């Protein structure tokens, strides 16, 4: 059985649909809200509840022989800053609840953990490509939560005799943009918010400056990366945690691209100092050599293809259908 936590989220919804396309069966979903009708039929079973609920997590593992976990449930970066203790409870304690049940389970469990470039802190955002082992000193609660979980998962998977049945794998994602879901307030959501407003012939007020630059990728590439990593033999993986990206435009470059498609699109600025500081301390470019060498990572969508062939046409169709 496969357990996906945070199933209703952008990534959870996309992942379960892709697994269904690949004819993967025996999928269990967990979310704090009722599972969306559009994806519920893809599941063998679903649970509604909180990742913090130890009794519920125990019930899931007791009732099902879980062999794979895709742990996506989390409080995202912006909300985590205003609710740091709740963020820790969900992002860390929820993660540990899953590991505790795996420890008590003799079944070998392949565990995917969705992490983030929020684990990094650079004194100044720059164009130097950084490796996974550099600048891991997060200055935001979300990044602290993610880095701690990475380290704990790697520890139990590599060094501890307590969990010989854990195969822990993680990806640090850059900003992810999806054509199929609405942005939900992440720090990097200025990019999808710009697209949605441009498509609707609305102006947009951006909370970071025009030179702001972090790595991005589109959801189909993110989902393919997860599946490829999980299908790679453990012996081929030299690390437990990898980071990936597809393109890294500035806000101005995103605006220029949208302006070419929507000449009336207007972009204004009202800088949010905290969100700007987060973007500024995250890397603008990633050295992906480890992911490429160990499991063949290669994004299908570069900047132009992502916008011209995927994001703009699909999001445009979404709003046409609503008319």
Secondary structure in CASP SS format (residue, H / E / C, confidence):
PFRMAT SS
TARGET T0000
AUTHOR 0000-0000-0000
METHOD secondary structure of the structure
MODEL  1
X C 1.00
X E 1.00
X E 1.00
X E 1.00
X E 1.00
X C 1.00
X C 1.00
X C 1.00
X C 1.00
X H 1.00
X H 1.00
X H 1.00
X H 1.00
X H 1.00
X H 1.00
X H 1.00
X H 1.00
X H 1.00
X H 1.00
X H 1.00
X H 1.00
X C 1.00
X C 1.00
X C 1.00
X C 1.00
X C 1.00
X E 1.00
X E 1.00
X E 1.00
X E 1.00
X E 1.00
X C 1.00
X C 1.00
X C 1.00
X C 1.00
X C 1.00
X H 1.00
X H 1.00
X H 1.00
X H 1.00
X C 1.00
X C 1.00
X C 1.00
X C 1.00
X E 1.00
X E 1.00
X E 1.00
X E 1.00
X C 1.00
X C 1.00
X C 1.00
X C 1.00
X C 1.00
X H 1.00
X H 1.00
X H 1.00
X H 1.00
X H 1.00
X H 1.00
X H 1.00
X H 1.00
X H 1.00
X H 1.00
X C 1.00
X C 1.00
X C 1.00
X C 1.00
X E 1.00
X E 1.00
X E 1.00
X E 1.00
X C 1.00
X C 1.00
X C 1.00
X C 1.00
X C 1.00
X H 1.00
X H 1.00
X H 1.00
X H 1.00
X H 1.00
X H 1.00
X C 1.00
X H 1.00
X H 1.00
X H 1.00
X H 1.00
X H 1.00
X H 1.00
X H 1.00
X H 1.00
X H 1.00
X H 1.00
X H 1.00
X H 1.00
X H 1.00
X H 1.00
X H 1.00
X H 1.00
X H 1.00
X H 1.00
X H 1.00
X H 1.00
X C 1.00
X C 1.00
X C 1.00
X C 1.00
X C 1.00
X E 1.00
X E 1.00
X E 1.00
X E 1.00
X E 1.00
X E 1.00
X E 1.00
X E 1.00
X H 1.00
X H 1.00
X H 1.00
X C 1.00
X C 1.00
X C 1.00
X C 1.00
X C 1.00
X C 1.00
X C 1.00
X C 1.00
X C 1.00
X C 1.00
X E 1.00
X C 1.00
X C 1.00
X C 1.00
X C 1.00
X C 1.00
X C 1.00
X C 1.00
X C 1.00
X C 1.00
X C 1.00
X H 1.00
X H 1.00
X H 1.00
X H 1.00
X H 1.00
X H 1.00
X H 1.00
X H 1.00
X H 1.00
X H 1.00
X H 1.00
X H 1.00
X H 1.00
X H 1.00
X H 1.00
X H 1.00
X H 1.00
X H 1.00
X C 1.00
X C 1.00
X H 1.00
X H 1.00
X H 1.00
X C 1.00
X C 1.00
X E 1.00
X E 1.00
X E 1.00
X E 1.00
X E 1.00
X E 1.00
X E 1.00
X E 1.00
X C 1.00
X E 1.00
X E 1.00
X E 1.00
X C 1.00
X C 1.00
X C 1.00
X C 1.00
X C 1.00
X C 1.00
X C 1.00
X C 1.00
X C 1.00
X C 1.00
X C 1.00
X C 1.00
X H 1.00
X H 1.00
X H 1.00
X H 1.00
X H 1.00
X H 1.00
X H 1.00
X H 1.00
X H 1.00
X H 1.00
X C 1.00
X C 1.00
X C 1.00
X C 1.00
X E 1.00
X E 1.00
X E 1.00
X C 1.00
X C 1.00
X C 1.00
X C 1.00
X C 1.00
X C 1.00
X E 1.00
X C 1.00
X C 1.00
X E 1.00
X E 1.00
X E 1.00
X H 1.00
X H 1.00
X H 1.00
X H 1.00
X H 1.00
X H 1.00
X H 1.00
X H 1.00
X H 1.00
X H 1.00
X H 1.00
X H 1.00
X H 1.00
X C 1.00
X C 1.00
X H 1.00
X H 1.00
X H 1.00
X C 1.00
X C 1.00
X C 1.00
X C 1.00
X E 1.00
X E 1.00
X E 1.00
X E 1.00
X C 1.00
X C 1.00
X E 1.00
X C 1.00
X C 1.00
X E 1.00
X H 1.00
X H 1.00
X H 1.00
X H 1.00
X H 1.00
X H 1.00
X H 1.00
X H 1.00
X H 1.00
X H 1.00
X H 1.00
X C 1.00
X C 1.00
X C 1.00
X C 1.00
X C 1.00
X E 1.00
X E 1.00
X E 1.00
X C 1.00
X C 1.00
X C 1.00
X H 1.00
X H 1.00
X H 1.00
X H 1.00
X H 1.00
X H 1.00
X H 1.00
X H 1.00
X H 1.00
X C 1.00
X C 1.00
X C 1.00
X C 1.00
X E 1.00
X C 1.00
X C 1.00
X H 1.00
X H 1.00
X H 1.00
X H 1.00
X H 1.00
X H 1.00
X H 1.00
X C 1.00
X C 1.00
X C 1.00
X C 1.00
X C 1.00
X C 1.00
X C 1.00
X H 1.00
X H 1.00
X H 1.00
X H 1.00
X H 1.00
X H 1.00
X H 1.00
X H 1.00
X H 1.00
X H 1.00
X H 1.00
X H 1.00
X H 1.00
X H 1.00
X H 1.00
X H 1.00
X H 1.00
X H 1.00
X H 1.00
X H 1.00
X C 1.00
END
